[in-house]
Amino acid sequence: MSRISLLWNQIGFKIFVASSLIPFAVVFVLGSIAYSYSIQTLTNNEHDKINALVSRTDELINDSILQWRYAFSNMSYELTSDDFSPDALQTWADQQVYPPHSQWAAWYLLTPDGMKYATQQRPEEWSAHHRSVYNETVDSARDLVPTGPYMKAQRGATMTISTSIVSTTGRIGVLAAELDLARLADELTKWNRDPDISMLLLNRELVPLVSQLKLHQQAYNSLRPELNEWLRSRPTASETIATEDSRYLAVKSAVGFQDWTLVYFTEEQHFLAKIRALQQGTLLFTLVFALVMLLYSYQLARYINKPIRMLVRQTQHIQRGNLQARVRLQRRDEFHTLNEAFNRMLDRIEALIEEKTRIEVQKKHFQLKALQYQINPHFLFNTLNSITSLLDLKRTEQIPVVITSLVRLFQHTLNKDKEWTTIAQELAALQQYVELQSIRYSGIFRVQYMIPQELYRYRILRMTLQPIVENAIFHGIQEDQAEPGLITVGGTLLEDGSLLLYVEDNGCGMPPEAVDKLLSPQDSPSQASEPRKRLSGFNSIGLRNVHERLQLHDGAAFGLRIRSELGKGTRVDIRYPAIFIEVGEEHTP
């Protein structure tokens, strides 16, 4: 999900989606609407065409029925105009040489006495079919009564149309005509020239009287149950009927004797064939359009996203501290303006950083000078205090030696332009200071030097060892110790590339809480001018000065570390980066 969320939040991906999927969706929706509208239009057109066929066929059937009524009416008029004996009825029948209507294959008269009279035939008794026709006609209240269809030898499908003949003197009989359904079919179907529209004329029992099928028998067999269900149970004039294999548009109408049903139907795939072809063409066009839109959207998203990604990478470089790289766009649009403004901002930031660095270097330099000026009066105060002590002890002959050592020390410490020196020179200055203090405190302490000579050419800040040794003499070694105190100055080169010097004494030591306060800036330094017997522990001013100078130069990881145990002594470790100084480079910071 994080990958998807990251991808979705990219502006290039949003542009790609907006410029490809949205137009595609619009085209798809409009195409679907147009497709649905086209299908509806074609269906309506086909429906109108079928309705026109239904109207025309209905007119033909009504015209035929009207002609049947007219023919029956003429014959009825002749039969009711006079009283006919049986022989006269046969004579009348023989005179009807031509059928009264072209669709009639034959006609006959059924009399109440059970006899049948027909042209060029001897009178004969009723058959079972004749009895059925007679009874249905007499019992019916309609003027024309259809019976059938049924199959007639050498004629095929036949249907009987009959009417009752009644005169003022009583019922004469029933006139019946045998309708040749093949002739009726020829008359009804000649108007339907559409190769895909089928027609059925059904009686009350939904038995086909006339059929014009333009589909395979298997398809018709599948459709017929659904068609009968619609005709029996649903009153709608038109319906879309679905089978397992296809769909059909069907229209029905009650015609003729009002118990006949005329049905026209056609398969949807025939009148929708053109739209199906259009659908395939539209689908192909949509796929091509989608591909073009995807390519276009990809190029558009890439065109817009490229400068954004370059700016993002640039900000990542800045986050990692690289302010030198710049974005170069070969274009002249809004992104070029943004790019130029971004580069100018980086130039300004870089200039401000350089200015701030210069100011910080100057500030650091002034801080170091201030610390250096701080330690000089501190050292001078202690030395003058030592001279005062010699005067008090009546040892005036040693005062010139003290002053000479003092002058040499000041030559070492007051060289403002030579902040760095070698360990060898720092040890030489330290020895002058130790000699100066040995005059005052003769026999109280001694100093041993254990720094290997291979370290003599490594650099060290001026006045690093002297303040620490001074604290060991003044505050570590006790005058009432049984043996002279020992101060050891040593050093070694560590594996991490740093240099470790140390000053260790076997004096009185300090409690842990005193050690914690020595290097703290809030610590109030002891007054070195106080009498020796009133001092205990270390004076922090010199130690803190050395510690802060080392950290200003080399970072917070370096400086002093003090370890002390009460009654056993103190050790001060001095750690800073080891840098070897070639001959002539002693004063390079």
N, C-alpha and C positions, 0 to 999 in steps of 0.2 A: 504493500500500500504506500510506503514511503516513496518508492520509485515513481508510482503513478501520480502521487501528490506533487512530487518535484517536477515531473513532466508537465502536469496540468498548470502549475504556477509559472511556467515559462511563457513569456509573451509571444515567442515565435510559434509555440504550439497552439496558443489561443488564436493567433492570426491564421494559422493553417486551418484550424477547425472552422473559424468564421468564414473564411474565403472559399472553402471547399464544400463542407457539409451543408451549410445554410443554403447556398445557391442550388446544390444538388437536391436538397429537401424541397425547395420551392419548385424546381422543375418537376420533381417526382409528384408533388401534390397537384400542380397544375396539369401534368400529364394524366394523372389518375382521374381528375375531374373531367378533362376533355374526353378521356376514354369512356368514362361512365356516361357522359352526355351523348357520345356517338352511339354507344350501344342502345341507349334509351331512344335516340332518334331513329335508328334503324328498326328497332322493335316497333315503334309507333308507325313507321312507314309500312312495315310488313302487316301490322294489325289493320291499317287502313286498306291495304290491298285485299286482305282476306274479307274484310267487311264489305268491300265492293263486290267481291265474288258471291258472298252470301246474299246480298241484295239482288244481284242479277239472277242467281239460281232461284231465289224465292219468287221472283217475278215469273220465271219460266214455269215453275211448279203451279203457281196460282193460275197462270194462263191455261195450262193443261187441264187443271181441275175445272176451270170455267168452261172449256170446250167439252169436257166430259159431261158436265151438267147440261150444256146446250144440246148435245147429242141425245142424252137420255130424255130431255124435255121434249124434243121432237117426236121421239118414238112413243113416249107416254101420251102425247097429244093424240097421235094416230090410234093408239089402243083404247083411249077413253072416249073417243068421238063416236064409237059405234059398238054394238054388242057383237062379239065374235064367238062363233061356235068353234069347237076344236078344229074342224077342217078349215074354217076361215082363218084361225090363228096360224095354222101351218102354211096356208097360202100366203098370208101376210109376211111370215118369216121368210118364205122362199123369195119374196120380192125384194128383201134387203140383201142385194147381191154384194154390195161393197160395204166394208165396215164403216160405221159412222165416224170413226176417228183413226188416224194413222197409227197411233200407239196401241190400238186394240188388235190383238191377234184373233179374237173370236168374241161372239156375244150370244146370249140365249135368254129365253124367257122361262121362268119357273112359275107354274100355275098352282093354285091351292090344291088341285086334285092330284098333285105329285107327279105331274108330267113336265118334261123339258121340251121346248120348241127352239129349233135353231135353223139357220139357212142351209138349204140343201141337205137336210137330215130328217129322218123320220122321227116322229115324236117318240120319246123314251122316258122311262121312269127315272125318278131321282136316284142319284147315287148318294153315298154318305156325305160326300163333299157338297153336293147340291143342297142336301137337307141342312147342313151347317150354314151355308150361305143364306138360305131362305130364312132360317130361324134368326140369325144375327141381324139381318136386314129388317125383318118384321119387328123385332124387339127393340131396335135402335130408333132413337128419335131424330137422327140426322138424315139429311136427304141423300148423302152418299156414304156408303159403308165399305171400308177397305177390308179385305181378308187376305191373309198370306203374309209373306211370300211362301211359295211352295214350288217344287220342281215339276215341270211338265215334260213328258217324253217328247223328244225331237224339237223342244222349244227352249228348255232351260228354265231359268227363274221367271216365275209368273206370279201375278197378284190379281185378285178379283176385286172389281169395283161394282157395287150393286146399289139399286134404289127401289123403293117400293112403289107399285102402281095401284092407285086407288081411284075408282070412279064413284059417281053418285049412287050407283047401284051396289057397290061393294068392292072388295079387293079383287083386282084382276090377277095380280101375281107380282113377281120380282124380276126386274130386268138386271142382268149381270153381264159385265164385260171382262174378258180376260186380258189383263194389261201385260204386254211384253216388256219386262223390265230392261232388257237389253236396248230396246228402242228408246225407252225413257232415259237410260243412261247416256245413250248417244246424244240425245237432245240436251241433257243437263251438263255434260262434261265438255262439250265442244267449246265452251267459253273459257274454260280454265286451261290456258296454255303454259302456265308456269310449271317448270320441270320439277319443282320441289314441294308444291302445295297439294296435299291429298284431300279427298272429299268423301264423306259418308252421309247417306240418307237412311235414317233408322226409323223403324216403326215403334209402336208403344212399348214393345218388349225389347227394344234396342237391337233388333235383328236387322242387319243391313238390307235395304231395298236396292240401293244403288251404291256402288263403291268405285272410287277412283284412287287407288293407292300408288304412291310414288316413292315408296321405301321398301326395303327388304322385308320379306315375310317374318324373319326372325325379330326384326325391330318392331314390326307391327304386333306380333304376338306378345312382346314385352310391354308395349304401350297399351294394348286393349284393356287389361284389367284396371289400370289407372284411369283410363278414359271413361270406362263404364262407371267407376266410382264417382268421378266428377259429374257425370250426367245424372246420376241417381240422387246424389246427396247435396250438391252445391249449386245454388241458383245463379252463380256468376255467369255473365255472357261470354267472358274470355278468361283464360287461365293459362299459366305456365306449368306444364306437367313434367315432372322429373321421373325418369326411370333410372335403372342401374347404369345404363350406358350413355344416356343422352337427355336432352331437355327439348320440350316441344311447346310451341305457341299454338293454342287451340281457341277457336271461336265457334259458338253454337247459336242456333236460332230455331224457334218452333215454327214450322211451316205446314202448308197443306191443310190437313184435317185437324190441326192443332194437337195431334198426338204423334205427329212425325217430328223428327229432330234432324236438322241439317248441321253437319259438323265439318269445318275446314281446319286442317292443322298442318304444321310444317316444323321441321327440325331447326333448332336455333343455329346450329353450326352452318347451315346453308346460307341464311340471309346475313349471318355475322361473319361469313368467310372473309369478306373484304376488311372488316375491322380487325379480324385476327391477323391478317397479313400486315395491316397497319400497326397492330400491337407489336409484332415481331420487329418491324422497322423502327418503331418508337423505342423498343427495348434496346436495340442495337445503337440507336442514336444516343440514348441515355447513358449506355455504357461508355461510348466514345466521349460524350460530354463529361462524364464523371472522371474519366482518365485525364482529359485535357485540364479539367478544373483541379485535379489533384496535382498535376505537374505545375500548373500555374501557381497554385496555392503554395506548393513547396518552394518554388523559386521566390515568390513574394515574401514568404516567411523567412527564407534564408537571406534575402536582400535586406530585410528589416532587422533580423536577429543578429547578423554578422557584426555590425558596429556595436550593438549592445553587448555581445559576448566579449568583444575586444575591450570595451570599457570595464566589464566585470573582471576580466583577467587582470587589467591594469590596477583596479582597486585591490585585488588579491595580492598583487606584487607590492602595492603600497602597505597593505596590512602586514606583509612579511618584512617591511623595512626598506624595500628597493624603490627609491624615488627617481632613479635615472631613466627608466624606460618611458617611452612616449608612444601614444597611439597616432598612427598616420593613416588617414582615410583618403582614398583617391575619389572623392565625390564632392558635390557642391550642393548639398541639401541641408536640412536642419541638423542632421547628425554631424556634418562637418562643423557647423557652428558650435554644437555641443562639444565636439572633440577639441576644437581650438580653445574654448573656454576651460575645458578640463585640463589641457596641457598648460595653459597660463596659470591656472590655479596651482598645479604641481610646481611650476617654476617659482611662484610666489612662496609656496610652502617650503621649498628647498632653500630659498634665500632667507626666509625667516629662521629656519633651523640653523643655517650657517651663522646667521647673526646671533642667535641665542647661544650657539656653541662658543662663538668668539667671546661673548659676554661671560659665559660660564668659566671659560679658561682664564679670563682676566680676573674674575671673581676668585677662582681657586688660587691664582697666583698671589693675589692680595691677601687671601687668608693665610697662605703659607708664609708670606712675609711677616704678617702680623704675629704668627706663631713664633717665627724666628726672632722677631724683636721682643717677644714675650720672654723667651728662654734666656736671652742675653742679660737683661737686668737681674733675672733670678740667679743666674750663675754668678754675676758680678757681686750681688748682695752676699751670697754665701762666701765668696772669696775674700771680700773686704772684712767680713765677720771673722774669717780665719786670721787675717792680719791683726785684727784687734785682739784676738786671743793670744797671738805671739807677743804682742806688747804687754799684755797682762801677765804673761809667763816670763817676762824679762829675756826673751829670746830674740833680741833685735838683730843679731848677726845673720839670722836666716831670712829676714825680711827682703833683702835684695834678691835672694834666690826666688822667693815667692813672687816678687814683682816681675822678675824676668820670665818665669813660667806663665804668669798671668798675661804678659804681653804676647807671648807666643800663642797662647790659647785664643786670645782675642784676634790675632791674625788669622787663625783657623776659622773662628766662628763668625766674624764680621764681614767676610767676603760675600756680599749680597748676590753677586753674579755667579757664584760657584756653589749652587745648592747641593749638587751631588759631588761625591768624592769616592775614592777607593777605600776598601776596608783597611788597607795598609796605612793610608794617611789618617783615617779615623783612629786607628790604634796608636799612631804616633802622638796625636793630640791627646788621646786618653792617657797615655803614659805621662805627658806633661802635667795633666791634671792630678793624676795619682801621686806624682812626685810632690806637687804643691801641697796636697792634703797630708802626705806622709810627714812633712815637716811639722805640721800642726799636731797630728795624732801619731807621733812616733811610737812604734811598738804595739799599737792597738790593732792594726790590720795589715794584711799583705794581699797582693793581687797576683794571681797566676793567669797566664794567657795560653789558651788551648785551641786557638783557631788555626787550622792547617794553612800552610803557606800557599797552597793552590787556590785558596779563597781570597788572597790579598788583592787580586785584580778585579774582583766583583764590586759592583757599585753599592753605595750606602748613602743615605741622607746625612748631611753634616749634623753633628751634635745629636746622634742617635744613642751612642753608648754612654757618653758622659753623664747625662741626667740620670740614667739608671744606676750607674756605678756610684754617683753622688748620693742617691737615696740609700744605697746599700751601706755607704760609709756613715752617713749622718743618722740614719734611722734603723739600720739593720744590725750593725755591730755595736755591742755594748762595751763601755770603757772598763767595766768591772769584770769582764770575762777572764777566766783563769789563763787562757792562752789567747794569742792574737787571733782575731777573726780572719777567715779566709774568704776572699772574693774570687770567683772563677769566671773568666770571660772566654766562652767557647763558641763553636759553630760547626755546621755541617751542611752539605748540599742534599736536599731531599729528592726522592724519586719523581715527584710531581713537577719538578722544575723550579721549585721555590727554594729560598735560602733560609736557614734557621740559625740565628745567633741567640745566645742566652747569656744572662748575668745571674750567677747563683752565689748566695752567701750562706754561712752557717750561723747567722745571728739569731735574734730573738723571735723572728717570725711574727705572724699576725693571725688574728681570729678570722673565720670565713666572712663575717659581716663587714670587716674592714677591707678585705680583698675586693668584695663586690662593689665598694664605693670608690675605689681608687681611680678607675677609668670613667666614672660617671661624670657627665658635664655639670651635674648639680652639686658635686662634691665641693665643699669649701676647703681649699688647701690649707695645710698646716703652715704656720709661719716659721720659716727656716731660721729666722733670726732669734727665735727663742732659745734659751739655754738648752744644751744637749740633754741634760738630765730630765727636762720636761717633755722631750719628744719620744713618742713610741709609734712604731709602724712606719709607713712610707709617706713622704710628701707627694701628693698626687699631681701637683702642677707640672713638674717635669715629665712624669710618666704619661699624663694625659696629653701633653703637648706632642710628645713623640708618637703616641698612638694615633692622634688625629692627623698629623702630617703624613704618616704612612697610609692611612685610609684615604686621604684626599688625593694622594698620588696613585695608589694601586687598587683601591676599592675596599668595600666593607669586609671582604673575605680575609684581609691581611691586617697586620697591626701587632699589638702586644697581647700576651696571655700571661697572667700572674698566678702562680701556685705558691702557697705558703702554709706552713704548719707551725703553730705556736710553740716556741721553745726549740725549734729545730732549724729554722731558716726559711729563706724565700728564693724562688726562681722566677725570673722574668724571661719569657721566650719572645724573640723578635722574628716575625716571619713576613717575607715579602718576596716578589718575583726575582729570581736570580738572573742578573744581566752582567755579562762579562764586559769589562771596559778595556779596549786596546790602549796602547801607549799613545798619549796625546788626546784621548777622549774623556779625560777625567771629569770635565765640566759639562758634558752633554747631558741634559736632563732626560 
